Amino acid sequence: MPRAWFCTATVILTAALTFVLPTQRVDGDETEDLVDFTGTSLEDLGIKPVEPRKDANSGFIVGGKNPTALIETLKEINGRTIADLEHDMRPGANAKAGSDKGFLGDGERLLKVMATDNELVVQRLKLTHQALAIHLLVVAAIGEKTKGGPFLYRGRRFKVTVRFSRGFQLSPFHDDAKTNADATIENLDNGKKLDYSLLVPLMIERYGFYEGKGTPYRVDPERIVEVLDFLKEGKSER
C-alpha cells in the first residue's frame, strides 16, 4: 500500500537495466547465477549520503551521531520547533507533512520516540542510524535495477520490489527529502520481509526518526536488522 494518501493511483515502475543479467535461480543454495551488488558504489546507484551538519543553536548533528541526553532536550530540529513538528506529524494534521495516518500516534512525543530509538540503535545494537538508512536505500536502488528479481548483497540473497505513486510525499522536517516510492524487501535466506516508504530512510539518516509506534508506517530498527541480518555481523560500512 503506497504511503502517499493523496495519490489516486499507483503504478509499478522500474529502472531499465544497464547490463544484461544472467539466468537467475534462487532454489536451494544456488547463488552462482545471481549478480552480486555488494561492491557497487553509491554513486552508481544514484545515492548521495547527507553531509553531517551541526546545528549552531542546539548542537544536534543532522546526519550524524547524537547522544540520547541531547535529543531529550531539543527545542527544535532543522529550524522547526518540536511543537510544530508534533502538530504536523499527527494523523490527518497536515497534507503537506504526511499522510492521513501521520508520522506519530495521537499521544506520542517526538523526542521520546527519537530518544528511545537512539538508545536502541546506538547503545544496544552498536550501529548508527546512517548505516541502517544507507542499506535501505541501497537495496531499494538495486531492486529497481533488477526489476524485482533476486540478487546478492552482503552475502545474502534478496528480492526487492519498488512501487511508485503519482504524487510525492514531503518530509515534515521541511528539508529537501521527499519520495513517491515504497519498497518491499525479502531476505530469501531467512524469509524475513520489510515494507517501507523511501521517505523513512531519508528521515532515519538525517534525524534518527523511524516514525512513531502509533502509526502503521513505522519502520522498527530491530526489524531492519532482522531483514538486513548482515548488520548483526558488523557489515554496516559502505
C-alpha positions in Angstrom: 0.0 0.0 0.0 1.6 3.3 -1.0 2.3 5.8 1.7 1.1 9.0 -0.1 -2.5 9.3 0.8 -3.3 11.9 -1.9 -2.3 9.6 -4.8 -5.3 8.5 -6.9 -3.5 5.6 -8.5 -0.3 3.6 -8.1 1.8 2.3 -10.9 4.7 -0.1 -10.8 7.7 1.3 -12.5 11.3 0.1 -12.6 14.5 1.5 -13.9 15.9 -0.1 -17.1 18.9 -2.4 -16.6 22.2 -1.0 -17.8 23.5 -4.5 -18.3 22.1 -8.0 -19.1 21.6 -10.2 -16.1 22.4 -13.9 -16.4 19.8 -16.6 -15.7 18.9 -16.4 -12.1 18.0 -19.3 -9.7 17.1 -19.0 -6.1 16.2 -22.6 -5.2 18.3 -24.3 -2.6 21.7 -22.8 -2.2 22.1 -21.8 -5.8 23.8 -18.4 -5.9 26.4 -18.6 -8.6 24.0 -17.2 -11.2 23.0 -14.1 -9.2 24.6 -10.8 -9.7 26.5 -9.6 -6.6 25.9 -5.9 -5.9 28.0 -5.7 -2.8 30.8 -3.7 -4.4 28.5 -1.4 -6.3 29.2 2.3 -5.5 26.6 4.6 -4.0 27.3 6.9 -7.0 26.4 4.2 -9.5 23.1 3.6 -7.6 22.3 7.3 -7.6 22.6 7.7 -3.8 24.3 10.7 -2.2 24.7 10.4 1.6 23.9 13.5 3.7 26.9 15.5 4.8 26.8 15.8 8.7 25.8 19.3 9.8 25.9 20.5 13.4 23.1 23.0 14.4 24.8 26.0 16.0 21.9 26.5 18.5 21.2 23.0 19.7 24.4 21.1 18.9 22.3 18.4 17.2 24.1 16.9 14.2 21.9 16.3 11.3 23.2 13.2 9.5 25.4 12.3 12.4 25.7 10.6 15.8 24.0 12.3 18.8 23.9 11.5 22.5 20.4 10.5 23.8 20.7 13.1 26.5 20.9 15.8 23.9 18.0 14.5 21.9 15.8 14.6 25.0 16.4 18.4 25.5 15.9 19.6 21.9 13.7 22.6 21.4 13.8 22.5 17.6 15.1 20.4 14.7 16.1 21.8 11.4 14.7 25.2 12.4 11.3 23.8 13.3 10.0 23.8 16.9 9.2 20.4 18.4 5.6 21.6 19.0 5.2 22.5 15.3 6.7 19.2 14.2 4.5 17.2 16.5 1.5 19.1 15.2 2.3 18.3 11.6 3.0 14.7 12.4 -0.3 13.9 14.0 -2.8 11.8 11.9 -4.5 13.9 9.3 -3.0 17.2 10.6 -1.2 18.5 7.5 -1.5 17.2 4.0 2.0 18.5 3.1 3.6 17.0 6.2 2.3 13.5 6.0 -0.4 11.0 5.2 -3.8 10.6 6.8 -2.2 8.2 9.3 0.6 10.6 10.3 4.1 10.1 11.5 3.3 9.9 15.2 0.4 8.5 17.1 -2.1 10.9 18.8 -0.4 10.7 22.2 3.2 10.2 21.2 6.0 12.7 21.8 8.6 13.1 19.1 11.7 13.4 21.4 10.6 10.4 23.4 10.4 8.3 20.2 13.7 9.6 18.9 15.5 9.1 22.2 14.2 5.5 22.6 15.3 4.6 19.1 18.6 6.3 19.5 19.3 4.3 22.7 18.3 1.1 20.9 20.4 1.6 17.7 23.5 3.3 19.1 23.7 1.8 22.6 22.2 -1.7 22.3 22.8 -2.6 18.6 26.1 -0.7 18.4 25.1 0.7 15.0 24.4 4.1 13.5 21.2 5.4 12.0 23.1 6.3 8.9 24.2 2.7 8.4 20.6 1.4 8.6 19.4 4.2 6.3 22.0 3.7 3.6 21.4 0.0 3.3 17.7 0.5 3.0 18.3 3.0 0.2 20.9 0.7 -1.5 18.7 -2.4 -1.7 15.8 -0.4 -3.0 18.0 1.1 -5.7 19.2 -2.4 -6.6 15.6 -3.6 -6.7 14.9 -1.0 -9.4 17.8 -2.2 -11.4 16.9 -5.9 -11.2 13.2 -5.2 -11.9 12.3 -7.1 -8.7 14.5 -10.1 -9.5 16.8 -11.8 -6.9 20.3 -10.6 -6.3 23.2 -11.0 -3.9 24.2 -8.3 -1.4 26.5 -8.7 1.6 26.4 -12.5 1.3 22.6 -12.7 1.3 20.0 -13.3 -1.4 17.4 -10.5 -1.6 14.4 -9.7 -3.7 13.1 -6.1 -3.6 10.0 -4.7 -5.2 9.7 -0.9 -5.6 6.4 0.8 -6.3 6.0 4.3 -7.5 3.0 6.7 -7.0 1.9 9.7 -9.0 2.4 12.2 -6.2 5.2 13.0 -3.8 5.2 12.8 0.0 7.2 15.6 1.7 9.3 15.4 4.8 7.6 17.0 7.9 11.1 18.4 8.8 10.8 20.8 5.8 14.1 19.7 4.3 14.7 18.5 0.7 13.6 15.0 1.5 10.6 13.6 -0.4 9.5 10.4 -2.1 6.9 8.8 -4.4 8.0 5.3 -3.7 7.5 2.3 -1.4 9.7 -0.8 -1.2 9.3 -4.4 0.0 12.5 -6.3 0.9 12.5 -10.0 1.2 15.6 -11.8 2.5 15.4 -15.0 0.6 17.8 -16.7 3.0 15.9 -16.2 6.3 12.4 -15.4 4.9 12.1 -12.0 6.7 10.3 -9.2 4.9 10.1 -5.4 5.4 7.8 -2.8 3.8 8.7 0.9 4.0 8.3 4.2 2.3 11.6 5.5 0.8 11.0 8.7 2.8 11.7 6.8 6.0 15.4 6.0 5.4 15.9 9.7 4.5 14.5 10.7 7.9 16.5 8.0 9.6 19.7 9.2 8.0 19.2 12.8 9.0 17.4 12.6 12.3 17.3 9.0 13.5 13.5 9.1 13.1 11.8 5.8 12.3 8.3 7.2 12.8 6.2 6.6 15.9 4.8 3.3 17.2 1.3 4.8 16.8 1.5 4.8 13.0 1.3 1.8 10.7 4.2 3.2 8.7 6.8 2.9 11.4 10.0 1.0 10.4 11.3 -0.6 13.5 15.1 -0.6 13.8 15.1 -4.2 15.1 13.0 -5.3 12.2 15.5 -3.7 9.8 18.4 -5.7 11.4 16.3 -8.9 11.1 15.9 -8.4 7.4 19.3 -7.0 6.7 20.9 -9.5 9.0 24.4 -8.9 7.8 24.3 -5.8 10.1 24.4 -8.2 13.1 27.9 -9.2 11.9 29.2 -5.6 11.8 29.0 -5.4 8.0 27.5 -1.9 8.0 30.1 0.1 6.1 29.7 1.2 2.6 
